[in-house]
Amino acid sequence: MSIKSDKWIRRMAEQQGMISPFEPGQVREQEGQRIISYGTSSYGYDVRCSTEFKIFTNINSAIVDPKNFDASSFVDINSDVCIIPPNSFALARTIESFKIPRNVLTICLGKSTYARCGIIVNVTPLEPEWEGQV
């Protein structure tokens, strides 16, 4: 496997429905305002977060068990803005849905724009023949 170009990404998204909704160019401005870019970039695709967030904040001092999270430790938010309290983290999902072909493995990385603000995104592989939102 090789790293695929923006031309390949556009072709797969438009002909095979690999990314939906799909933005063929890099959008950096909306209604005259600068925004965090999204869409097809050189050898990649920048996704957008939906307005649905799940904030983990351990105000109840619950034991954190990855196999059995205490539901009272989560707060569901539906907003254009997500404020993450200290010592907390947020789970988000993409607006885009993906249909990964059988012969493709993708890697989802965080944008440096967010990293400069101290927001770290876990590296996530999207395996061959996987479908859904990240």
Rosetta blueprint (number, residue, H / E / L):
1 M L
2 S L
3 I L
4 K L
5 S L
6 D H
7 K H
8 W H
9 I H
10 R H
11 R H
12 M H
13 A H
14 E H
15 Q H
16 Q H
17 G L
18 M L
19 I E
20 S E
21 P L
22 F L
23 E L
24 P L
25 G L
26 Q E
27 V E
28 R E
29 E E
30 Q E
31 E L
32 G L
33 Q E
34 R E
35 I E
36 I E
37 S E
38 Y E
39 G E
40 T E
41 S E
42 S L
43 Y L
44 G E
45 Y E
46 D E
47 V L
48 R L
49 C E
50 S E
51 T E
52 E E
53 F E
54 K E
55 I E
56 F E
57 T L
58 N L
59 I L
60 N L
61 S L
62 A L
63 I L
64 V L
65 D L
66 P L
67 K L
68 N L
69 F L
70 D L
71 A H
72 S H
73 S H
74 F E
75 V E
76 D E
77 I E
78 N E
79 S L
80 D L
81 V L
82 C L
83 I L
84 I L
85 P L
86 P L
87 N L
88 S L
89 F E
90 A E
91 L E
92 A E
93 R E
94 T E
95 I L
96 E L
97 S E
98 F E
99 K E
100 I L
101 P L
102 R L
103 N L
104 V L
105 L L
106 T E
107 I E
108 C E
109 L L
110 G L
111 K L
112 S H
113 T H
114 Y H
115 A H
116 R L
117 C L
118 G L
119 I L
120 I L
121 V L
122 N L
123 V L
124 T E
125 P E
126 L E
127 E L
128 P L
129 E L
130 W L
131 E E
132 G E
133 Q E
134 V L
